[in-house]
């Protein structure tokens, strides 16, 4: 079996986990292998890509969004807005939005496309999003966004983008090398790719082991090391502008979801009953998570420029 990142066959067993964020097929197990060449981690026994939709049911928590939190939906909606504002600010920091014709942005794995909605509210950008399954796309507020149900590998367009983002998408990708090639084809010269993914080399994966939600089996196929990006972005075509061992997503979320997994939470339920516990734990663990920029906890972000 070859590593999806560097194609090496030199690997060893890393960890075994069960299916996460589902209430069925809990007796199955999945094995991650560790590549000794690029240090990426990848599933030895992924399910067939065409069968993956079974793990993205209507009660899949990221698709449900604030609706899962009942009477606390307004608070969750506010937190989602702040998260998308952080994403916008990160893109704006690296992409000059002043004195520039209309920016074109593509978000791969857009899910519920609130980030693109936020970006459109902040700028006059033309926004595009793709995902293999729609998530509340019929909401009228997304009417001005170009949305398409397809994978990154299937994407083919005459559009050329100033920036392509992938917020917690690439770890789901069965062929990340092809996806990066697609990004190169669809970017303007000097265009940016901004990728945020879980980081298995962080502290939380070491603490929570098989329950860390960054594994997110079987949806996550590859988890990237600090070295992975040099293989995905060859210097002949790309320049790595920045590599951050933190991200816009609060690593507390992955920790809390992992704790819920360990405690056998029922995922097909209303989550308002768990809100108080979540808020209390957020307060109690604040001293650790406030240090995320100094202690790698479980998220990483890479900003790359097309040469």
C-alpha positions, 0 to 999 in steps of 0.5 A, a space after each residue: 500500500 502506498 502513501 497518498 502524499 509521497 507514494 512511499 510503501 515504507 510505513 508502519 501501524 499508527 493507531 486503530 479507531 472506531 467510526 466517529 460521530 455516528 450511531 450505527 456500525 460502531 463495531 467496525 474499526 479502522 487502521 491508520 498507517 504512518 509513512 516513514 518517508 513524509 510522516 503523513 498518516 493515512 487509512 489502511 482500510 478506507 471505505 469505498 468513496 461511493 459508500 461515503 455518503 452513508 456517513 454524511 446523514 442528515 443528522 451529521 453535526 457539521 451539516 446541522 449547524 446551529 439547528 442542532 442546538 435548539 434554544 441555544 441556536 442563537 449563541 451557536 450562530 454567533 460563534 459560527 459568525 465569529 469563526 467565519 470572520 476569522 477565516 475572512 480576516 486570514 484570507 484578507 491578510 494574505 490577499 490584497 483586496 484593495 484597488 483590485 478588480 473583483 476577486 474570485 474565490 473558490 471554497 473546496 468542501 464548502 459544506 454549509 457555505 457560511 464562510 462564502 456568505 461572510 466573504 461576500 458580505 465583506 467584499 464584492 467578490 464572486 464566490 464559488 463553492 463545491 462539495 460532494 453533498 449540499 448542506 442547506 444550500 436552498 437557503 435564500 441567503 446563499 442565492 448569490 453564491 455559485 454552488 456545485 455538488 462535486 468533488 475537487 477531483 471532478 471540478 472543471 471550470 474555465 474560471 481562474 481564481 485569486 484564492 482557493 480555500 479548503 477549511 477541513 476538507 483535504 483530510 477527507 480527500 481520497 486523492 489530495 495530490 490530484 486536488 492540489 494539481 486542480 488548484 494549480 490549474 484553476 489559480 491565477 499566477 500569484 494566486 493563493 491556496 489556504 488549507 486548514 486541517 487537523 494536526 495529529 502531531 499536536 498535544 490533544 491527539 497524544 492525550 485522547 489517543 483513539 478518541 481524538 476527533 481529528 481522526 474522524 473515521 472513516 471520513 478522514 483519509 489522510 492526516 498531514 505532518 509538518 513535512 507533508 506540505 513539501 511533498 504536496 507543494 513542490 518548489 518548482 510550482 509553489 511557494 509556501 508563504 506561511 505554515 501555522 501550527 494553529 488555525 481558525 477552528 478552536 482545537 477545543 471543539 475537536 477535544 470536546 467532540 472526542 470527549 463526547 465520543 468516549 462517553 458514547 454520546 448519541 449523535 442523532 439527538 438535540 444538543 441543547 441538553 449538552 450545552 451547559 456542560 460544553 460551556 463549563 468545560 470551555 471555561 475550565 480548559 481555557 488556560 490550556 487552549 489560550 496557548 494554542 499559538 505556542 503549544 501545537 494542540 491539533 490544528 494547522 494552516 498552510 498558505 501557499 502561492 502559485 509561482 
